[in-house]
Amino acid sequence: ANFHVCTLPLSYRLPVDDPRASMNLGGKYNSGLLFADFNQDFSCISVGTPEGYKIFNSDPYLNVFSQADGGIGLVEMLFSTSLVAIVGAGDQPQLSPRRLQVLNTKTRQIICELNFVTAILKVLLNRKRMVVVMETKLHIYDISNMKILHTIDTSPNPRAICAFSPSTKNCFIAYPAGGTLPSAGAAGGAPGGPSGSGPASAGGSGDIFVFDALSLHTVNVIQAHKGAISAVAVSQDGTLLATASSKGTVIRVHTLPKASKSWTFRRGTYPAAILSLAFSVDSKFLCVASATGTVHIFKLDLGAAGGGSGSGSAGSTSSSGYGLVASYLPEVLSQVWEPARDFAHIKLPSPGVPVLCAITPTFSPSPAIEQLSSPSSTHPSASSSSSQSSSSSSSSSSSASSSASSSSSSSSLAPPSSSSSSSSSSSTLSPVPSHSAPSSSPSGLKVLILTGDGFYYQYPLDPAVGGELKLAKEFSLLMEAQDGQEVSAKYV
């Protein structure tokens, strides 16, 4: 889930209940802000503006990279490496919303370009695959050489509701059903090619397709909700899937890939649009942001007997657990069976705007900051030096069913491995050590909030207490700052 630009006048303000509002920063919602999102482990924030794009370290809040070449409507990072995928806002011919550029922020070189027939709504990355989300298609690429592996035809998905696991072991894509069951790609990676497997079937509006991006097969169809799906999220290790329907009163968590267990959490009694779902890095908490200006944090004690800690109810999808019994009860009576609601919650200062949420550990004491001298000389590369020096290019086109054509450099992207420490991939954009391997143990948690009106909030969370969280720091996503210098905060 992220925010994406739409072509509306600068003065236009999307109603928060508009289905596009959850993925837009207002369609030029706020003058100067077109896009904002976290990277996969929430250690960085990418921001798109009419002038270009910026990358910030999330804590401490540091401007670590900026580029001003025209309006950028989408910026997707590969963790904290210098590999970045960008899509233009459409204000210039070379920055078309149908053109995807993958570039190296250290060398400021374009690694490859992919051109599509329709607008790109979202880009999702991990260290093995890249997923390009269109309104009616998903294109899957091998990130090592940017060759297309598979194309999935989907039901109309204008909000780009799709989640992709950051894990390269459990490399699952989750997206709403409502169309034909996607076929597996043929051996050799022919885009969209069927494998001759069993007959296709259709899914309901509240169902989720789970697709393995490594084997290129659909591994499950999860019956998540009765109503249409409004938000999905996959945990960092790819073992959990969170879903919300258009009603927004109930959040469900399912195990992946087989959904052998599921848990139900009550967000509220009255319907509300769910704008964002996010698991904590350790998958012990789930953050849910709604259009009512509230953020709910649920505690996931999924390993406990019976699957709950008082914050959720568990039941096997194949046995007579709570979910099966409650489905036969009137709604009012079934609420008696439901567990306590959220573990913690937040009332946002500016309700009624698009919101993204995340939960990360708080480390104390903070590691020493390594200052950056200049963006052009200090930002690390996601590819080896031999790959960077290559300037020859080759072009390849996909089949007509993929609706995409690409031209890419002959060099390998060589994205960093999660366990590799080679010199070509060990550096990161972030000027501080990675939060995934901190030098000190976590001292607590914090909830991070990005809003469509250009603010970034931090709320401390005590894992043992919960309750209503108080705002600790407030930043501006549009505040100008020199690279490598901490952006001033409003302490509350």
N, C-alpha and C positions, 0 to 999 in steps of 0.2 A: 504494500500500500504506500502510494506516495501522491504528491500533488502534481498536477500537470496543467500546462497552459491551455486555454481555449481562446478562440478568436472572438473576443467581445470587446466593446469599447472600453477605454481606460476608466471611464466613469461608472461603468456598469458594476453592480454588486450582486453576485449570485445569492439567491435565498438559500439559507442553510439546509432547507429541506429539498432543494433541487438535487436530483440524483448525481449531478456532476460536482456538487460542492465538496464532497468528501475527497475528491482527488485533485481539485483545483485550488490554487491560492487565489481564487476569485476570478479566474479568467482575466488576468490583469486586475485582480481583486484589490490589490493594494498597489498604488503607484510606486514602482521600483522593485516589486517582488513578483516573480513569475513562478518560482518553483522552490521547494525546500524539502529535504529528505535526509535521513540518517544513512550511513553505510551499514554493512551487514552486522557488525558487532557494536554499533552505536558509538564508536570512538570518534567519528568525524561527522560533520554536517556539510552537505553540498547545497548551494544556493544559486538559483538562476535569476538573472535580472535583465532589463532591457539593454544594458551595456555589455553583459558577458556573464561570467559565473565566478564563484568563489568557493573555496573549501576551508572549513574551520575545524580545529580540534574541538571536540565537545566539552572536555574538562581537563585542564583549564581552557577557556574559550579563546582560542588563538586563530588568527587569520594565517593560514599556512600556504595558500596559493590563490592567485586571482588572475583572470584573463579578461580583457575587454576587447572583443572583436565583433560585438553585436548581440542581439537578444537571444538568450538560451532558455528554452522551455523545459528541458529535462537534463539532469546530471546524475549519472549513476556511477558510483565508485566500486572498485574491486577491493574490498576491505580497506586497508590504509596504504595500498600500493599507489604507484603513479599511473596505473592504468585506469582511464576514465572514459565512459561512453557519454556522449552529449548529443542532443537533438535541438535544432534551432527553433525559435519561436515563430518563424515565418515572416519576419519583417524585412528580410533580405533574401534574394534568390539563392545564395549559397548557404543560407541557414533555413532550409525548408524543413517543415515538420515531418516530411517523408524521407529525410536523409539522416542516417545514423553515422556519426564519426567516432571511432575508437582512437584515442590518442594517448601520448606519453607526456605527462605534465612536467617531467624533468627536462626532456629535450624539446618539448613543445612541437613535436612532430606528429602528424597524422599517421597512424599505423594502418588503418583501413577505413573505407567508406562503404556503407551499404545503402542502396537506394530502393525504396519501396513504392508501390502503386498508391497506397493509402497512408494516412497519418499514423505515426508511431505513438502509441499511448503510454507505453511503459517499457523499460528495459530492466532485466533482472540478471544478476551475475553470481556465479561462484567460481571456484578455481578450475572447474572442468567445463562448464557450459555457460552459454549466454542465451537468454530467452527474450525474444522481441515480441511484445504483445500488441496486436492490432485489434480492431473491433471484431473481426470474425476469424482471426487466425492467430496461431502461435508458431513462431519460427524458432527452431532450436539449432544453435551453432556450437561447434567445437571451438573452445576459446583458444586452443593452442595454435590453430591455423585459420580460424574464422571461416571454415567450410560449413555450409549448411548440412545438417544431418537429417532433419525431419521437419515437416510442417503439419500442424493440426488444424483442421477446420472446426471452429467453435460456433455456438449460438451467438447472436449479437451480444457484445459485451462492451458497450460504450464507456463504462466506468473502469475498464481494465482491471476487473477483480481477478487477481491472480497472485499466488504466493509461490516462492521458490526457495527450497532449502539451501542455506549456506553450506551445508555439509556435502562433501564429495563422496561420502559413503552411502548415505541415505539421500540420494539426489532426486527428490520428488518435486513435481509441479502439481499444484492444486488449483483448480479453476471450476467455475459453475458448470453444471451439466445443462440439460435442456435441449441437447442435440444428439447427433449420432455418436455412438461410442467410437473414439478415435482408433484407427488401425495402427499396427506397429510398422515402423519403417523397414524397408527391405534391407537385407545385408548389403553392406557397402555404402549405406547412408543416402540412398536416393530420397530426395525430399518428398514427403507425403506419400511414399510408395507403400502399398499394402503388402502384408506378408502372407496373405491367403489364410488368415486365421478364421475363427468361427464367425457367424453372422453378426452384424452390428446391431446394437440396440439403443434405445433412446433413454435419457435420464430425465427425472422430474425437475421442476424449477428449484426445489430445495436440495437437490443432490449435488455432490462434489465428485468430479473425476480426479483420481490420483494417478499421475503419469510418471514413470521412471525415466528420467532424462539420460541415464546411462544405457540401459537396455532398450530404450525406445519402445516401451510397452505400457499400456494401461494396466495398473496393478489392482485397482479397486474402484468401485463406485459407492460412495458413502451417502446414505440417506440421512442428511444432517438436520434438515428442517422441513416444515410443511410449506412455508412461504419461500419467496425468492431469496437467494443469497445476497447479502449486502457487504460482507467483509470476510476475509480469510487471512490466516497467518500460520506459518510453519516455524517450529522451534529451531534453535541453532543447530541441534544435532539431527534434525529431520525425523524425529520420532513422535512428535505431537502436532496435531492440526487443530486450530481454533477456528470456529465459524460463528457467524451471526446472520440472522435473517433480516428481511426488510422491516419486520415488526420491532426487532431490537430489544425485546424484553428478556430473552434467554440467550446465553452464550454457551456453546458446547465445545468440549475438547475431546478429540479422538486420538487413539494411538495409530501410528502409521507403521506399515502400509495397510494392515488388515483391518484396522478399526475394531479389534477384538474387545476393546473397552472404550467406554465413553463416559464423560462427566458433564453434568448440567449445572450452570451457574445462573442465578437470577440477577439481572442488572437492575430491573425496576418493574413497576406495575404498569406504567403507561408507555405506549410505543414511543420510540425515538430512533432516529437514524444513527447507525453506528459508523463512525468516521475512521476509526483506527483500532487495530488489534496488534498487540506485541507481547511476545514472551520475554521474560528476563533471560539473560545469557545462560543461567543455570537451569532454566525451565521450572523454577519453583514459584514464579509469580506470572500472572497474566494481566496486562494493562489494557483497558477498554475505554476509548474516548467516544462520547456521543455528541449529538448536535444540541443537546440541552445545556452545554457548557460545563458538564461534569466529566470527570475521569474516574473510573472505578478500577481498583486493584484487587484481584482475587488471588488467594493463596492456594497453590496447587500441591497439596500433600497427596500426590498420586500413588505413592508407594504404600500408603497406609492400608490396613485391612478394610475391605469394603470400598476403597478408593477415595475416601474423603477425609477432610480435616474439619468438617463443619462448614466449609466454604463451598462445597459442591457435593453432588450426589453421583454415584457411579453405578454402572450396570453393564454387563456384557451385552453386546448387540445380538448375541445368539442365545441368551438365557432370559429367564423371567425376572429381571431386575426392576429397579425403580422406573426406568424409562418405559418399559413395556407395560407395567401396571398403570402408570400415570396416563398413558396414551388412551386408556379406556375410561378414565374418570372425567367428570366435568372439570372445566378449568379452575373454578373456584375451589373445588374439593382437592384437586391435585396440588394446589399451592400449599396445602397443609403438609404434604409430603416433602416439600422442598426444603433445602437447608438454609442456613443463614446466608445473608447476601454478602456484599463485598467485605474484604478484610480492611481496606483503606479506601479513601476517596478524596477527590480534589474538586474544589469549586474554582473554576478559572476566572481570572479578572475580566476577561472579555468574552462572554458567551455569545454564541451565534456565529462563529467563524470556523472554517475548516481547521482541524487539529490532527497532529501526529504525535504519538506517545511512545516512550521507550523506558525500560528499567535497566540500570547498570549498577555495578558495584561502586562504592566510594572507597578510595584508597587513602590511607594516612600512615605516615606523612607522604606528601606528594613527591614524586620523583623530580630530580633537578631538570630544569628545562634546557634543552639544547637549542640555542638561538640559531636562526637561519640568516644567512648573509644575503642571499638574493634568490628569487624563485628559479631563475634560469640555471643557476649553478648548484643549487642544493637539493632540488627535488629529485628523489630517487627514481630509478627506472624499473619498469616491470619486465624489461627485456634485457638480454645480454648486450654488451657493447658491440659485439659483432653484428647483432641483429639491428641495432640502432644505426649503424653506418650504412646499412643497405638501403639504397634509394630506388632500386628497380622495382617495378610493379607488374603485376599480372592481373588479368580480369577473368572472372568466371561468372556464368549466369545460371541461375536455378531453373527448374522446369516451370512451365506456365502455372502449375497448380500452387507453387509457392508464392507467386505474385511478388517476387523479389529478385533484384539483380545486385551484384556486388563487385567492387574492385578493391583489391587489397594488396598490401606490400608482400613481398616474398619472404620476409622475415617471420620467424616464429615469435608469438607474443610471450611465450614462456612465463606464464603467471606463476607467482610464488606458491610453492607447496606448503601445506600446513605444517609439515614436519621437516621441511628443507631449510638449511641454513646457508645455502650457497650465496656467493657474493653478488650474484646478479639479481637476487630477489629478496634479500634480507632487509633492505632499507624500506622505510615507509614514509608516507607524506607527513605523518604526525611527528612533531618535534619532541614528543615525550615517548617513553617506552610504551609498548602496546598494552592495552588494558587486559588483553587475553593472557598475558604472561607478566604480571606485575612483579615488582621487586618487593612488595610488601603485601600482606594479606588484607582482604577487604575489611573495612571497619563498619560497613553498613551498606545501604542502598540509596539510590536517588532516582526519582522519576524525572525524565526529561520530556519537555513539551515544546513542539513547534506549532505556531499558530499562523493562520492565513493573513493576519494583519501585521505580520512582521516581527513577532516577538519569540524569544526563546526563554523558557522558564525552567528552573531547577527546584525540585521539592525533595527534601530528605525524607527517607522512609526507614523507620525502625522495624525490622522484620519480626520483632517480638511484641510490638504494641499496636501498630496500625492506627485506625481512626482517621480523623480529618487531617490532612497534611497541610502544612503552612509553607507559603512561598519563601524561599531562601534567597534566590538570585534571579534577576531579570536582565536580559540582554536584548539588543536590537539586532536582527538579522541583516539590517541594511547599514549598520554603523561602519563607517570607514575606519580602517586601522592598517598600519604598516605590517607587512608580512612578518610573522614571528613575534609580534608584540601582542600581549594580552589585551582583549577588548574590555573596556571598563564596564563594571556591572553595577546595577542598582541593588544594594543589599536591603532586604526587607526584614 
